């Protein structure tokens, strides 16, 4: 057998041409098999040319160059010698052109959505790697939507023109949602704490709408990091949160997650020190950390403290200050020694403030909200406040403020990029009450008129018993000063069961800030009004006011506002104190005082707790009664929900509501996210308040201020593209014989 093999090898070596092992002169190169690729393009990528001496290795390298064009699935080379002429023939097989892509079996996900996911495109060269990658991408999209058991396959049909139809065949299976999340090894945190830290959640009754309970692996990995952070913040720096064990139950319809946690020992702070460039006394800087030896180590607390120290440096112009927390763990003592290593860097000033993205709003509208100006020392606190002020204009969907290097190391540019939003809004509302009947309200507001931040307001209220028209314009920076100047004209007409009221007038106002968060505003109002169609059964209080009257008043308002976001507040205070004095001429003489305040507290899981209070008092400046239209009437969506509008307060002997001289009400609200992506929130509330006549409120009667009215309820709020919407139901907790047990209100438009 060995002799036969040896003889065969000798024969083959004698038959193999002598040029195969040495250089030879290549006279010509021929390309065959091309359809879409030009032969000249193939020749151009090859390093060998006719007329050159080449070796077999050179031919192999040329074929590799052709393969790198990614247009061919196979290449065959052949060398022929005829009459002393050596010709290299390269026969190529082109990859097909993807002419169409088709999906079969996709009922739950649209073809359009799947086309966005895959990486192959039409037309493009067929690439098996990209097709396989696309299969995985489609699978991942189904898993993201909860179809954990989905099966995806692909095939390609090639026609006579070397064009491919790629088909993805999909077996979706049933949606698999997480029915239970369990933990093992947890002693520091209970089950509720750990689940509360996760965005991955168990299914619920509305999962078919919200997608809650769907398995999403990247999101789950982030949840494991969040859980680890919880332990880091309690000193368990050696914690290990294992990847979850996944089990399919109930014939693969549901999924169980089991997460094992190795908590490890708790570490406390051993020592705290600082080194490097200290611009303050060391103890003062360390106090800013709010970290003391002996307490449990917390990464979040350390990060927050480092941020405070960094801001101290940045507020003095050291924009590039580097505050590095160096930690050293002692596993035996279970302590962590903390050292702040501080490098202050150069002190820098603001060279330029660049504003981009404001296609409608003028530069000066943005620039005047900046708490930094060109030439100032850099100040991090002022930069953050600038962003908040620009956000609170309400003109932009997004505000991004960054910094960039200036012309030298002592200078820095501040780059403000904004994305314009629509500032023209409308508000509509409707309701029914025993007083007004069916009422429709509407307004058109342009808060950024002509891109100058002027506020233009055109409002109308049309109902079976009321009509209102209003036109107003306000400039918050009159003549580019910090003065606010504005005015309005209006006309109203209202019918009640026992009288009607008609008024027309105008108002002018002017104001000026008196601090970063405070403003003083004065408004002069001249109004002519008429009380008519007084019922013969009306009280003498109303009959005495029949006829025309003129009111000439000035209102002084102090406002204080620190809310973090005007459209969607979650922290801060909004307060105003107003005093109206009607005694500057006219026939009506009275003085009115109103205090209104609201505070927001952020809480866990994106929820917010809010308390709102309003106190009011009005009294006559002469022997006449206070005009009935200047008294306080409560009830409805903007005061005490669960009651009809204007039907909380004193009534006369005929049962008509005559308003109060004193008013007080409070709203307690708990706001929580329902569908964060859609900006839909839920609210539960408790309202309390009433209005009283002077005799009830200030007399010696033991019942003074005792007749509080109460309501509670819930609702939905949606920051929709059309504007904020409110849908709320209030339950009257102490309904009287003439009152309903509750009331549903809705409003579309701006609210706060």
C-alpha positions, 0 to 999 in steps of 0.5 A: 500500500505504501509503495502505491501511494509513493508511486502516485505522489511521484507521478503527480509531481512529474505532471505538475507544471514547473511554473506552479512553484516559481515566478512566471510572466502573466500575459493577460487576466480574464474576468468571467461570471460578472452580472452587476459588477464591472470587470474593470472594478475587479481589476482595479482592486487587484495588485497584479497586472498583465505583463508582471511576473507573479507567483501563486501566492500573488494570485491568492492575494489578488483573490483575497482582495476581490473577496474584500469587495463583499460582492462575491460568494465564490471565486475560481482561478485557472491558468492556461498557457497557449503558444507561450501566452499565459492567461489567468482566468478568474470566474466569480459568483456574485452574491444576489441582490436583495430585491425584497424582504417579507415577514410571515406570521407576524400578527402582534408586531407590524411589518413596519416595526420589524423593518426598522429592527432588521439590519438588511435593506432593499436594495442591498447585497445579500449577506448571510451574516446580516441576515442572521443578525436580523433574525436575532434582532427580530427575536429580541424585539419579540422578547421585549414585547413579552413573546419570550418563546417566539421562533424566528427563521429565515430563507432566501429565494434567488431568481434567474436574475440573481435577485433574492427574496428574503423571508423571515418566518415567525412563530410568535407563540403566546405572550410570556409575562412575569408572574412572580419575582422572588429573592433569596439571601436578602435580610437587609431589605424586604421583598417590597423594597427590592421590588420597588427598586426595579423597573421590571415588574410583575404582570397586572390586570392592565398588562395588555395595555401597559406591557407591565410584566414583559421580560426585557433582559437589558432592563432587568440587568439595570435593575440588578445594578439598582439593587446592588446600589441599594446595598452599597448605600447601606455599607454592603460594598461586597454585595453580589447580585446574581443573574436571575434564574428564569423558569417558565410555568403553566405550559410556558405561559408565565415566567418566574424570576429568582434572584439570589443575593450574597449581601456580604458584611456591612462596612462603616466609615473609618476616617475622613480626610482631604488633601491637595488644593484646599481653598477653604479650611479642611474641616469646613470642606469635610463638613460639606460631605455630611459624612462622619466616621462610624456611620454606614458607608453610602455611595450615593451619600458620598457622590452627593457630598463630592458634588457639593464640594465640587460646586464650591470650587466651581462657584469660585471659577474653578470649573475644571476642579477634580474632587476624587474620593479615594477609598481603602477598605479594611476587610478585617475591621470592616471599615472604609477610609475616605480621602478626598484628593482635590485638584482645583485646576485653573480659574476660568471666566465665561468668554462667550455664551452661544445659543442654538436651536431657537428657530423662533425665539429671539436670542435675548429671550434666552440670554436674559434668563442666564444667571451668567454673563460674558466676562463673569467668573464661572459659577456652577450654581448660577449655571444650574439656575440658568437652566431652570429659568430657561425651562420655566419659560415653557417655550422649549421641549428640551434645554441643554447647557454644556461648556466648551474650551475658550480661546485659552485655558482661563476662558470657557464658553457656555453653550445653550442648545434648545428645542422649540415647542409649540407655544400656542395653546388652547383650553376648552372645558365643559360641565353642567351645574344647577346654577350655570347649566351647560357651560363651554369655555375656551381660550387661545393663548400664545405665550411667545408672541412674535418670539419676544416672550410676549403673552397674548391671551384671547379667551371666551366662555360661552354657556347657557347662563354666562358669556365672557370675552377677554383680550390681554397682552403682557411683556415680561421685559418691557423695553428690554428692562426687568419691568413687566408691563401688560394690559387687558380688556374684557366683557362678561355677562352672567345669569343666576337664578335670582339676578344677572350681572354684566360688566366691562372694563380694562386693566393695566399692570406693571411689576418688577422682580425683587429677588431671584424668586420673588416679584412685586406686581401692581394692577389698576382696574377700572370696571363698569358693572350692572346688576339687573333682572333681580328676582322678586324673591331675591334677598334684600342684599341683592335687591339693594345692589340692583343698578349700575356701579363703577369699581376703580381699584389697584391690586398689589401682589407679591409672588414667590416661586421656586418650583422646579418645572412649571408644567410638571412640578415636583418640588418647590413653592408657589406663593402669592399675597394680594391686596386689592384696594377699591377706593380710587374713585368709583362707587364701590369701596372695599378692601380685599386680601388673598393669600395663596400658597402651594408646596410640592414634595417629591417622594418615592417612585416618582410620586409627589405630595402637594399641599395647597392653601387659600385664605381670603377676606373682604370688607367694606370701606363705607357703610355699604355692603361688600358688592356681591360679585366681590365676595367669595364663592367656593366649589368646583375643580379649582377649589373644593371638588365634589361640590357644584361651582359657587355652591359652598358658603352662606345662603339666604333664607330663600336658599340662594348662595350669597357668598362669604366675606371670609374664605379658606380652603385647602387641597391635599394631593398625592400624585403618582405616575400611571403611564410615564411614557404618555405623561399620564398621572393619577391623583388622589385628593382631600379637600376642606374649606368653606366661606363665611359671612362676617357674623359667622366668622368673627362673632362670638358664636362657638360655631365660628369657623366650625362649619368646614366642608369636606370632600375626597376623590381621585382623578387622572391628569394627562400632559397631552399634546393639546395641553394639560387635561384633568378628569376628577371625581370628588365625593362630598363627605358631608352632603346636605339635603340639597346637595349631590353626593359627588361631582365629576369635573373635567378640564382641558387646558393649563392647570397648576 
